[in-house]
Amino acid sequence: MADKTAEELLAELGIEVEAASPSPVSAHDERVIAGFEDIQRFVDEQGRVPQHGEGRDIFERMYAVRLDRLRAMPEAVALLMPLDRQGLLQSGGGPAEEAAGDAAALLAQLGIDPVAENDITSLKHVRPTAERKAADEIANRSRCEDFEVFKPLFEKVRRELDGGVRQTRPFEVKAEIDAGRFFIVGGQMAYVAQKGEEFTQEYGDRDARLRVIYDNGTESNVLMRSLQRALNKDEAGRRITEPGAGPLFADTSEEADVESGTIYVLRSKSTLPYVAENRDIIHKIGVTGGKVETRISAAKNDPTYLLADVEIVATYELFNINRVRLEALLHRFLTPARLDLELPDRFGKLVRPREWYLIPLSVIDQVVAAIQDGSIDELSYDPATASLIARRA
């Protein structure tokens, strides 16, 4: 007796087998469904339908606009009705004028040209999964039950911004994210109320869980890396400085300062004739995040250090500043004083070491002070007089 087929066995069990048919869902329909599922997730997590309004989170407003448009599209309603387990398509939407205005404002905030964005299913601006996940974590907020505790803080910061006591600056490094700090993200002021114990992610980065309060009375429980990504992706994202945070670096740090590194000034012990003759005014200037002593430990084997030992003649500690940008600023400012020197390395290949300058140490002190007080943009270095002069208009 021949073995029964799988279909025959299923038939004996009373199970009907239907031939698989190709999915009738087009790519366009799949995008409509995916957009609707985003709205459903929001409703599941927040317990309410997304709403319009300037006081709302930018992603909630986008979902509200999308839902209004889907309700107004008969073909979309027909497609999505079998999936509408929350009755979203049957609920009344807001006024069309409000939805249209909100949509235009949101597209402008996101840097999208509204002229070409009439198709609700457009994928031209779909973000990568990791980016969407970070944005969703920032966007998924709940009502802050004790907002009255934090409301006076936001009001005080606004007064200090208006009075020039605080300033907004571009967000630069993750180290700036700490308890007690204020930021602007997604068009709202955010306050890091709590920062949990740091831990190491599986990919090696340090992270921590944050409680972030927003000035619209909501809060979110997010990872530090998620807030960092949201600030980096937001062209209008800013950090709000601490009161009196004028100096970029100083000899001493305040309690809330985050150490960023060190500006170092070196003098070469090279026996090259030109270097030996001008040793007191030839200096190497750089920035490091580690110990200067470690950085120069192999100087005599490195053409960068003129294949000779060096001595440290000055250091300036950095706080709350981007090291890479500061080093670029220093080198750009000192370009007129750059030493044009060529020497063979250990293999006989000619190299041109950078970051060496013909400039007195006293003038380097003045350059650092000018960066510190913000007047560096008004000055330039004059090699003829070895001094700082007012920049010509």
C-alpha positions in Angstrom: 0.0 0.0 0.0 1.4 3.3 -1.0 2.2 5.9 1.6 -0.4 8.6 1.9 0.5 12.1 0.9 0.6 14.9 3.3 -2.5 16.4 1.6 -4.4 13.1 2.1 -3.4 12.9 5.7 -4.6 16.4 6.3 -7.9 15.7 4.5 -8.5 12.7 6.8 -8.1 15.1 9.8 -10.7 17.4 8.3 -8.2 20.1 7.4 -8.7 21.8 4.1 -5.6 22.6 2.1 -5.8 25.7 -0.1 -3.3 26.4 -2.8 -1.1 29.3 -1.9 -1.8 32.3 -4.0 0.6 35.2 -4.7 0.1 38.1 -2.3 -2.2 40.7 -3.9 -0.6 43.5 -1.8 1.5 45.9 -3.9 4.6 47.7 -2.7 2.5 50.8 -2.5 -0.1 49.1 -0.3 2.7 47.6 1.9 3.9 51.1 2.6 0.4 52.3 3.5 0.1 49.3 5.9 3.5 50.0 7.5 2.6 53.6 8.1 -0.7 52.6 9.7 1.1 50.1 11.9 3.3 53.0 13.2 0.1 54.8 14.3 -1.2 51.6 15.9 2.0 51.1 17.9 1.7 54.7 19.2 -1.9 54.1 20.3 -0.9 50.8 22.0 1.9 52.5 23.9 0.3 55.9 24.7 -3.3 54.7 25.1 -4.7 57.5 22.9 -5.0 58.6 19.3 -2.2 60.9 18.1 -3.2 64.6 18.2 -2.2 67.8 16.5 -0.8 70.9 18.2 2.4 72.8 18.7 2.7 71.5 22.2 2.8 67.9 21.0 5.8 65.8 20.2 6.9 66.1 16.6 6.4 62.4 15.9 2.9 62.4 17.5 2.0 65.3 15.2 3.3 63.4 12.2 1.2 60.4 13.1 -1.9 62.6 13.5 -1.4 64.1 10.0 -0.9 60.6 8.5 -4.0 59.3 10.2 -6.1 62.3 8.9 -4.9 61.6 5.4 -5.5 57.9 5.6 -9.1 58.5 6.8 -9.6 60.8 3.8 -8.4 58.2 1.2 -11.2 55.7 0.4 -8.8 53.2 -1.1 -6.6 53.3 2.0 -9.7 52.8 4.3 -10.7 49.8 2.3 -7.2 48.4 2.5 -6.7 49.0 6.2 -10.2 48.3 7.6 -9.5 44.6 8.2 -6.4 45.6 10.2 -8.1 48.3 12.2 -8.4 46.6 15.5 -8.5 49.9 17.4 -11.2 51.6 15.3 -8.9 54.4 14.2 -10.4 54.8 10.8 -13.9 55.2 12.0 -13.0 58.0 14.5 -13.4 61.6 13.4 -10.3 63.6 12.6 -9.3 67.2 13.2 -10.1 70.0 10.8 -8.5 69.6 7.4 -6.9 73.1 7.7 -5.2 72.1 11.0 -3.9 68.9 9.5 -2.6 70.6 6.4 -0.9 73.4 8.4 0.6 70.9 10.8 1.9 68.8 8.0 3.6 71.8 6.3 5.2 72.8 9.6 6.4 69.3 10.3 7.9 68.9 6.8 9.7 72.2 7.2 11.1 71.1 10.6 12.3 67.9 9.0 13.9 69.7 6.1 11.5 68.1 3.5 10.1 70.0 0.6 6.2 69.8 1.0 5.7 70.4 -2.7 6.9 66.9 -3.5 5.5 65.1 -0.4 1.8 64.7 -1.1 2.1 60.9 -1.2 1.5 59.5 2.3 3.4 56.4 1.3 6.6 58.2 0.1 9.7 56.3 1.1 12.2 59.0 0.1 12.7 60.0 3.7 12.3 56.7 5.5 15.0 56.4 8.2 17.1 53.3 8.9 15.8 50.9 11.4 18.3 51.8 14.1 17.6 55.5 13.6 13.9 55.0 13.8 14.3 53.0 16.9 16.2 55.8 18.6 13.7 58.4 17.4 10.8 56.3 18.6 12.4 55.9 22.0 12.7 59.6 22.3 9.2 60.1 20.9 7.4 57.6 23.2 6.7 59.7 26.2 4.3 59.6 29.0 2.7 62.2 31.2 5.0 63.5 33.9 3.0 63.1 37.1 5.3 65.4 39.1 5.8 68.0 36.4 5.1 70.8 39.0 8.4 70.0 40.5 10.3 70.6 37.3 8.2 73.5 35.8 10.0 76.2 37.8 13.3 74.9 36.5 12.2 75.3 32.9 10.9 78.8 33.6 14.2 79.7 35.3 16.2 78.5 32.3 14.1 80.4 29.9 14.7 83.6 31.9 18.4 82.9 31.9 18.4 82.3 28.2 16.6 85.6 27.6 19.0 87.4 29.9 22.1 85.9 28.3 23.1 84.0 31.5 22.8 80.8 29.5 23.4 80.1 25.9 22.5 77.4 23.4 25.4 75.7 21.6 25.5 72.8 19.1 25.5 69.4 20.7 28.9 67.8 20.3 29.9 64.9 22.6 28.1 62.3 24.6 30.0 63.4 27.7 27.7 66.5 27.7 24.7 64.3 28.6 24.5 64.2 32.4 22.0 64.6 35.2 21.1 68.3 35.6 21.8 69.2 32.0 19.3 70.9 29.6 19.0 70.3 25.9 16.7 71.3 23.0 15.6 68.3 21.0 12.6 68.0 18.6 11.8 71.6 19.2 11.3 71.1 23.0 13.4 71.8 26.0 14.6 68.6 27.7 16.0 68.2 31.2 18.0 65.1 32.3 16.5 64.6 35.8 18.1 61.3 36.5 21.0 59.2 35.1 21.3 55.6 36.1 24.4 53.6 36.6 26.5 53.3 33.5 27.0 50.0 31.8 28.7 48.6 28.8 26.6 47.7 25.7 27.3 44.4 23.9 29.1 46.4 21.2 31.4 48.1 23.7 30.0 51.6 24.2 29.2 53.0 27.6 25.5 53.7 28.2 23.1 54.6 30.9 19.3 54.9 31.4 18.0 58.4 31.7 14.8 60.0 33.0 14.2 63.0 30.7 11.6 65.6 31.4 10.2 67.8 28.6 8.8 71.3 28.9 5.4 70.2 27.6 4.8 68.1 30.7 5.9 64.7 29.4 8.8 62.5 30.2 10.6 59.5 28.7 12.9 56.8 30.0 15.6 56.6 27.4 19.1 55.3 26.9 21.9 58.0 26.8 22.9 56.7 23.4 19.3 57.2 22.1 19.3 60.9 23.3 22.7 61.4 21.8 21.5 60.0 18.4 18.4 62.2 18.5 20.5 65.3 19.2 23.0 64.5 16.5 20.2 63.9 13.9 18.3 67.0 14.9 19.8 70.0 13.0 18.2 72.3 15.5 19.4 70.1 18.5 21.3 72.1 21.1 22.7 71.9 24.5 22.0 74.7 27.0 25.1 76.0 28.8 25.3 76.3 32.5 25.1 79.8 34.0 28.4 81.6 33.7 29.9 78.9 31.5 31.9 81.4 29.6 35.4 79.8 29.8 36.0 76.9 27.4 38.8 75.7 29.6 40.6 76.9 32.7 43.3 76.0 35.2 40.6 74.7 37.6 37.3 73.0 36.9 33.9 73.5 38.4 32.0 70.6 39.9 29.7 70.1 36.9 32.4 70.5 34.2 33.3 67.5 32.0 37.0 67.2 31.3 37.7 66.9 27.6 41.5 66.8 27.3 44.6 69.0 27.2 46.2 71.5 24.9 50.0 70.9 25.0 52.9 72.9 23.9 56.2 71.1 23.3 59.8 72.3 22.6 62.1 70.1 20.6 65.6 68.8 21.7 66.5 68.2 18.1 70.1 69.0 17.0 69.0 70.2 13.6 70.9 73.5 13.1 67.8 75.6 12.4 65.9 74.1 15.4 68.8 74.5 17.7 69.3 78.1 16.8 65.6 79.0 17.3 64.7 76.5 20.0 63.0 79.1 22.2 60.4 80.1 19.6 59.8 76.8 17.8 56.9 75.0 19.4 54.6 72.1 18.6 51.0 72.7 19.6 48.4 69.9 19.8 45.4 68.6 21.7 45.1 65.2 23.3 42.4 63.3 25.3 45.0 61.3 27.2 48.2 61.9 29.1 50.7 64.2 27.3 53.6 62.1 28.7 52.2 59.0 27.1 51.7 60.7 23.7 55.3 61.9 23.5 57.0 58.8 25.0 58.4 57.6 21.6 59.1 61.1 20.2 62.7 60.3 19.2 61.4 57.6 16.8 58.6 59.7 15.3 59.1 62.2 12.5 56.1 64.1 13.8 58.4 65.1 16.7 61.4 65.8 14.5 62.9 62.4 15.5 64.0 63.8 18.8 63.0 64.0 22.4 60.8 66.9 23.4 60.0 68.8 26.6 56.6 69.9 27.8 56.6 73.7 28.3 52.9 74.4 28.8 49.5 72.6 29.2 46.0 73.9 29.3 43.2 71.6 30.6 40.0 71.5 28.6 36.5 71.3 29.9 33.2 70.9 28.0 34.7 71.4 24.6 35.2 69.4 21.4 38.9 68.5 21.2 39.0 67.9 17.4 37.3 71.2 16.6 39.5 73.1 19.0 42.7 71.6 17.5 41.5 72.5 14.0 40.8 76.1 15.2 44.3 76.4 16.7 46.1 75.1 13.7 44.0 77.2 11.3 44.7 80.4 13.4 48.4 79.7 13.6 48.9 78.8 9.9 51.0 82.0 9.2 53.5 80.8 11.8 53.8 77.2 10.6 57.3 76.0 10.4 58.2 74.8 6.9 60.7 72.1 7.6 61.7 68.9 5.8 63.7 66.0 7.2 64.4 62.4 6.3 62.7 59.7 8.5 64.4 56.5 9.6 64.0 55.0 6.2 65.4 58.0 4.3 62.0 59.2 3.1 61.5 63.0 3.3 58.7 64.1 5.5 57.2 67.5 6.5 56.2 67.5 10.1 53.1 69.6 10.9 52.0 71.3 14.1 55.3 73.0 14.6 55.2 76.8 14.7 57.5 79.8 15.0 55.8 81.6 17.8 56.8 82.7 21.3 55.3 80.9 24.3 53.9 84.2 25.6 51.9 84.7 22.4 50.6 81.1 22.7 49.2 82.1 26.1 47.5 85.1 24.5 46.0 82.8 21.8 44.6 80.5 24.5 43.2 83.4 26.4 41.5 84.8 23.2 39.9 81.5 22.6 38.8 81.4 26.2 37.1 84.8 26.1 35.7 84.4 22.6 37.8 87.2 21.0 39.8 84.9 18.8 37.6 85.7 15.7 38.7 89.4 16.0 42.4 88.6 15.9 45.1 87.2 13.7 48.8 86.4 14.1 51.4 88.6 12.6 54.7 86.7 12.0 56.6 89.9 11.3 56.0 91.3 14.8 55.3 87.9 16.5 52.2 89.3 18.0 48.4 89.2 17.8 46.8 92.0 15.8 43.2 93.1 15.1 41.8 91.2 12.1 41.2 93.4 9.1 37.6 93.9 8.1 
